[in-house]
Amino acid sequence: MSPGDEHDSFGGVGGSGQTRTRLPEGNSGDVYGGARRPVRSSRSLITVVGVVVLLVAAIAFANRGGGDLADAAGPTPGKTAPTAATGVRPVQGKNGTIPTGYAHDEQGAQSAASNYAVVLGSDGMFQDGSREDIVRATHDPAVADDLLKRLDASYSADFMTSVGLDANGSAPSGLTFVSRTVPVGAKVRDQTDTSATVEVWCTGLFGLAGAGSTKPVTSSWFTLTQKLTWVGGDWRISSSSQTEGPTPVNGDNRASAADEIASAVEGYGGFTYAR
């Protein structure tokens, strides 16, 4: 198994389709992507302020009642919202920094698969110590040892060099290594009392951000299929695979400069709980 093939199942680095980034057109110098927006009228400003006040009030109400917004509002009878939050509270347990202790039901399986996709596509997989912690926290103990041996062989010095890192998985001085997976949605394909197959549709970011980078950060779209096993009172991965897409049409966003991407990655922390 090649390094690219191995990492494909954890975030789309080696061979998954990467969307093309449309470069800026012209030399207008407008970093915000086009003509400036007109100044809002006083009526528009009042409307915006009103919406903000209502949102703050809703959050305060939810906090006072000890619940969240989903608990306070409740579902609308006769309607479904497959992309809305489930209303189930996030798990309280953690194995290191990884959320664990998911509900023994369909929602719990989706939550586990989504959060495992995040951490398995993170830059922590490129460090020996954190890679072992991640694999043992997310996988069935019956498969963890064998998987770690294959991953350690795959994350070789040659592979690290190919993605612009040193043998220890560190980025060159002045550059920021980016490896993030962001779940867009999830669905359970089949489930029994002891197993579940969950598909997680993801977008990913990968590359080196910073001035002079020869491996700029690019985006990709892929679907992770995780086979989960209920073991030790939690959902754990027994096997996983990845396919390309579904990939949307790239929009008209201007590509940001390398230092702007680096600043965003350092300023916006990734999520540890995805669903």
FIDREN-101795 format. One line per 3 residues: number of its first residue (from 1); their letters; for each residue x, y, z of C-alpha. Coordinates in steps of 0.001 Angstrom, whole numbers. Example, Ala and Ser with C-alpha at 12.3 -4.5 7.8 and 13.67 -1.06 7.14 Angstrom:
BEGIN
1	as	12300 -4500 7800 ~ 13670 -1060 7140
This chain:
BEGIN
1	msp	0 0 0 ~ 1462 3374 -1019 ~ 1511 6434 1278
4	gde	-1005 8217 -881 ~ -3400 5293 -866 ~ -3202 4929 2893
7	hds	-3832 8571 3618 ~ -6685 8665 1106 ~ -8893 7019 3703
10	fgg	-8141 9819 6159 ~ -8636 13072 4317 ~ -8033 12906 592
13	vgg	-4328 13702 305 ~ -3033 11093 -2069 ~ -5111 11005 -5177
16	sgq	-8546 12306 -4301 ~ -9885 14889 -6733 ~ -8955 18404 -5799
19	trt	-11120 21294 -6876 ~ -9504 23943 -9018 ~ -9060 27352 -7483
22	rlp	-10006 30241 -9729 ~ -7315 32922 -9640 ~ -8112 36627 -9355
25	egn	-8893 38414 -12581 ~ -7476 41844 -13278 ~ -5434 44023 -10941
28	sgd	-8090 45986 -9131 ~ -6391 45444 -5774 ~ -9744 44851 -4080
31	vyg	-9022 42059 -1583 ~ -12701 41580 -841 ~ -13608 40205 -4249
34	gar	-15163 42871 -6422 ~ -16958 46188 -6188 ~ -17565 47624 -2760
37	rpv	-21065 47216 -1395 ~ -23215 50354 -1067 ~ -23750 51820 2376
40	rss	-26842 50333 4049 ~ -29824 52567 4554 ~ -31016 53341 8090
43	rsl	-33958 50962 7575 ~ -31605 48094 6672 ~ -29459 48876 9713
46	itv	-32479 48753 12011 ~ -33483 45400 10529 ~ -30012 43943 11112
49	vgv	-29929 45207 14702 ~ -33357 43709 15311 ~ -32254 40293 14055
52	vvl	-29152 40392 16269 ~ -31277 41298 19325 ~ -33647 38403 18639
55	lva	-30748 35985 18243 ~ -29160 37101 21530 ~ -32512 36764 23279
58	aia	-32989 33245 21915 ~ -29532 32191 23110 ~ -30154 33695 26548
61	fan	-33478 31859 26794 ~ -31871 28566 25849 ~ -29055 29038 28372
64	rgg	-31460 30004 31146 ~ -33458 26848 30555 ~ -30372 24653 30599
67	gdl	-30904 23569 27007 ~ -29756 24581 23555 ~ -31534 26248 20671
70	ada	-32623 22934 19206 ~ -34108 21888 22569 ~ -35930 25207 22964
73	agp	-37477 25356 19504 ~ -38245 21702 18940 ~ -39045 20146 15553
76	tpg	-41762 21528 13328 ~ -44606 18978 13052 ~ -44905 17430 9612
79	kta	-41534 18727 8419 ~ -38050 17238 8312 ~ -34721 19044 8429
82	pta	-31987 16546 7553 ~ -29235 19160 7688 ~ -30296 20734 10972
85	atg	-28698 19974 14318 ~ -30133 16841 15886 ~ -30789 18432 19265
88	vrp	-28835 15695 21036 ~ -26299 17179 23420 ~ -22599 16690 22549
91	vqg	-20844 13868 24349 ~ -19248 14708 27691 ~ -16427 12177 27544
94	kng	-13037 12572 25899 ~ -10165 10262 25078 ~ -7357 12799 25176
97	tip	-8694 15659 23051 ~ -11038 13440 21004 ~ -14743 13369 21918
100	tgy	-15906 9856 22818 ~ -18888 8206 24483 ~ -21491 8359 21710
103	ahd	-25116 7315 21980 ~ -25922 3719 21040 ~ -28247 4741 18219
106	eqg	-28268 6138 14680 ~ -27516 9703 15757 ~ -24628 8498 17890
109	aqs	-23162 6596 14939 ~ -23380 9679 12707 ~ -21760 11837 15394
112	aas	-18939 9345 15914 ~ -18205 8998 12196 ~ -18266 12782 11645
115	nya	-15937 13560 14529 ~ -13599 10709 13667 ~ -13383 12085 10113
118	vvl	-12240 15437 11526 ~ -9433 14048 13670 ~ -8275 11451 11135
121	gsd	-7895 14233 8568 ~ -5968 16513 10920 ~ -2286 17430 10978
124	gmf	-1936 15272 14084 ~ -1802 12225 11816 ~ 1609 13385 10584
127	qdg	3233 13114 14027 ~ 4159 9685 15410 ~ 2891 10213 18956
130	sre	-373 11945 18143 ~ -1058 9510 15277 ~ -1055 6578 17698
133	div	-3311 8441 20134 ~ -5775 9245 17345 ~ -5908 5715 15957
136	rat	-6363 4081 19367 ~ -9092 6559 20345 ~ -11105 6091 17153
139	hdp	-10606 2446 16141 ~ -11678 -953 17382 ~ -8793 -2290 19510
142	ava	-8914 -5462 17401 ~ -7657 -3549 14335 ~ -5653 -698 15887
145	ddl	-2252 -2414 16178 ~ -2202 -3649 12586 ~ -3398 -288 11273
148	lkr	-688 1565 13185 ~ 2005 -629 11660 ~ 725 123 8156
151	lda	370 3828 8852 ~ 3848 4115 10360 ~ 5239 2524 7201
154	sys	3170 4803 4993 ~ 4151 8033 6726 ~ 7751 7486 5714
157	adf	10452 10130 5303 ~ 9948 10003 1519 ~ 6215 10607 1902
160	mts	6818 13502 4292 ~ 9221 15056 1802 ~ 6666 14676 -988
163	vgl	4167 16831 914 ~ 6800 19393 1939 ~ 7478 18278 5542
166	dan	10589 17013 7267 ~ 10930 13459 8575 ~ 9231 14428 11850
169	gsa	6207 15902 10104 ~ 7168 19544 10688 ~ 6778 22327 8140
172	psg	9746 24400 6918 ~ 10475 27597 8813 ~ 8092 30383 7856
175	ltf	5399 28044 6490 ~ 2235 26668 8093 ~ 1165 23086 7414
178	vsr	-2573 22759 6791 ~ -4495 19478 6959 ~ -8171 19798 7873
181	tvp	-11255 17763 7135 ~ -14674 19392 7473 ~ -17778 17164 7377
184	vga	-20607 18586 5283 ~ -23151 15876 6039 ~ -23562 12275 7151
187	kvr	-25981 9402 6702 ~ -26300 5881 8057 ~ -26372 3334 5258
190	dqt	-27183 372 7464 ~ -27161 -409 11154 ~ -27595 -3260 13611
193	dts	-27292 -3348 17378 ~ -23527 -3904 17159 ~ -22511 -2287 13869
196	atv	-23202 658 11578 ~ -22012 1846 8188 ~ -21890 5637 7978
199	evw	-21064 7796 4980 ~ -19584 11239 5726 ~ -19427 13793 2915
202	ctg	-16407 16043 3500 ~ -14375 18880 2143 ~ -10691 19074 2974
205	lfg	-7802 21543 2983 ~ -4225 20428 2482 ~ -900 22106 1757
208	lag	1691 24572 3021 ~ 601 28163 3619 ~ 3019 31067 3648
211	ags	5171 33203 1388 ~ 7214 31142 -1048 ~ 5226 27913 -628
214	tkp	5594 25555 -3580 ~ 2716 23405 -2305 ~ -151 25874 -1797
217	vts	-3224 24929 185 ~ -5835 23288 -2050 ~ -9324 21973 -1399
220	swf	-10839 18588 -2148 ~ -14219 16882 -1846 ~ -14657 13251 -857
223	tlt	-16913 10796 939 ~ -15636 8620 3771 ~ -17407 5345 4402
226	qkl	-16770 4146 7933 ~ -17787 757 9235 ~ -18340 1161 12958
229	twv	-18478 -1476 15690 ~ -20089 -1029 19104 ~ -17281 -2067 21428
232	ggd	-16411 -1071 24989 ~ -19547 1048 25251 ~ -18756 3253 22258
235	wri	-18707 3375 18453 ~ -15272 2582 17016 ~ -14035 2233 13427
238	sss	-13386 -1300 12188 ~ -12598 -258 8594 ~ -12949 2731 6281
241	sqt	-12727 3671 2624 ~ -12905 6830 546 ~ -14387 7876 -2782
244	egp	-14076 11148 -4663 ~ -16849 13761 -4488 ~ -19602 14766 -4716
247	tpv	-17799 17896 -5864 ~ -19687 21177 -6381 ~ -18833 23678 -9107
250	ngd	-16176 26088 -7908 ~ -17503 29574 -7237 ~ -16133 32975 -8172
253	nra	-14216 33514 -4944 ~ -10819 35066 -5402 ~ -7893 32916 -4319
256	saa	-6347 34382 -1164 ~ -2661 35120 -833 ~ -511 32491 894
259	dei	104 34607 3995 ~ -3635 35294 4323 ~ -4352 31546 4319
262	asa	-1630 30991 6930 ~ -3115 33728 9111 ~ -6600 32212 8814
265	veg	-5419 28734 9764 ~ -3542 30053 12795 ~ -6416 32337 13799
268	ygg	-9370 29992 13289 ~ -9083 26831 15351 ~ -10509 23593 14005
271	fty	-13522 21886 15559 ~ -13269 18903 17872 ~ -17007 18207 17679
274	ar	-18506 18175 14195 ~ -22127 17074 14757
